[in-house]
């Protein structure tokens, strides 16, 4: 039976993949519709319309955070410490997905603040887990 930690890890990977595929489809549609010439795109999304930039950044944010979040989840699974991570694993995954969705929807000041709170939830959970790993 898979633990919540395992579900969160697979969910995180799947969400990052969904964003990557959406980005590939979006970029392909720009080329096919002749809105962008050629297949060369800036890695930071600065050369596409606003939604494309947000999609690029949302996918990059997931990839960039994986070293910390995925690393903690993998450590927990590898060391049999899922008792530490299971209770908050799905909260962390929900905050990660929520952060991405808010990023895709809007760049208003309120949306940026919501994204930051969702980011802080993720980082707070990982810091809590790391503390628990060290004391147990």
C-alpha positions in Angstrom: 0.0 0.0 0.0 1.3 3.4 -1.0 1.8 6.0 1.8 0.7 9.6 1.6 4.4 10.5 1.1 4.6 8.2 -1.9 1.4 9.7 -3.3 2.7 13.2 -2.8 6.0 12.4 -4.5 4.2 10.8 -7.5 1.7 13.7 -7.5 4.5 16.3 -7.6 6.2 14.5 -10.4 2.9 14.1 -12.3 2.0 17.8 -11.8 5.4 18.9 -13.1 5.0 16.7 -16.1 1.5 18.1 -16.8 2.9 21.6 -16.8 5.7 20.5 -19.0 3.3 19.0 -21.5 1.1 22.0 -21.4 4.1 24.2 -22.1 5.1 22.0 -25.1 1.6 22.1 -26.5 1.4 25.9 -25.9 4.7 26.5 -27.7 3.8 24.2 -30.5 0.5 26.0 -31.0 2.3 29.3 -31.2 4.5 28.0 -34.0 1.6 26.2 -35.8 -0.5 29.4 -35.7 2.5 31.4 -37.0 2.5 33.6 -33.9 6.1 32.6 -33.4 8.6 31.9 -36.1 10.9 29.0 -35.5 11.2 26.6 -32.7 13.6 28.6 -30.5 12.1 29.8 -27.2 13.7 31.7 -24.4 14.1 29.4 -21.4 12.6 32.1 -19.1 9.5 32.5 -21.2 10.2 36.2 -21.9 9.6 35.8 -25.7 6.0 34.6 -25.5 2.7 36.2 -24.5 1.8 36.7 -20.8 0.1 33.4 -20.3 3.1 31.6 -21.9 5.5 33.4 -19.5 3.4 32.4 -16.5 3.2 28.8 -17.7 6.9 28.7 -18.3 7.6 30.1 -14.8 5.0 27.8 -13.1 6.7 24.7 -14.7 10.2 26.1 -13.8 9.1 26.8 -10.2 8.1 23.1 -9.8 11.3 21.9 -11.3 13.4 24.3 -9.1 11.6 23.3 -5.9 11.9 19.6 -6.6 15.4 19.4 -5.1 14.1 20.5 -1.8 10.6 19.1 -1.7 11.2 15.9 -3.7 14.5 15.4 -1.8 12.7 15.5 1.5 10.0 13.1 0.2 12.6 10.7 -1.2 14.6 10.8 2.0 11.6 9.9 4.0 10.7 7.0 1.7 14.4 5.8 1.5 14.8 5.8 5.3 11.4 4.5 6.3 10.5 7.9 7.9 7.1 8.3 6.3 5.6 8.5 9.8 7.1 12.0 9.8 6.0 13.1 6.4 2.7 11.3 5.8 0.5 13.7 7.9 1.5 16.8 5.8 2.5 15.3 2.5 -0.8 15.9 0.7 -1.0 19.4 2.3 2.3 20.1 0.7 1.3 18.7 -2.7 -2.0 20.8 -2.5 0.0 23.9 -1.8 2.4 23.2 -4.7 -0.5 22.7 -7.1 -2.4 25.6 -5.8 0.7 27.9 -6.2 1.0 26.8 -9.8 -2.7 27.3 -10.5 -2.7 30.8 -9.0 0.4 31.6 -11.0 -1.4 30.6 -14.2 -4.6 32.5 -13.4 -3.2 35.9 -12.4 -0.3 38.1 -11.6 -2.3 40.6 -9.6 -0.9 41.7 -6.2 -3.4 39.5 -4.4 -2.4 36.5 -6.5 1.2 37.1 -5.9 0.5 37.3 -2.1 -1.5 34.0 -2.3 1.3 32.3 -4.2 3.8 33.5 -1.6 1.7 32.1 1.2 1.4 28.8 -0.6 5.2 28.8 -1.1 5.7 29.5 2.6 3.5 26.6 3.5 5.6 24.3 1.4 8.9 25.6 2.8 7.6 25.5 6.4 6.5 21.9 6.0 9.9 20.9 4.6 11.7 22.7 7.4 9.5 21.0 10.0 10.3 17.6 8.4 14.0 18.3 8.3 13.9 19.1 12.0 12.0 15.9 12.6 14.5 13.9 10.6 17.4 15.3 12.6 15.9 14.7 16.0 14.6 11.1 15.3 
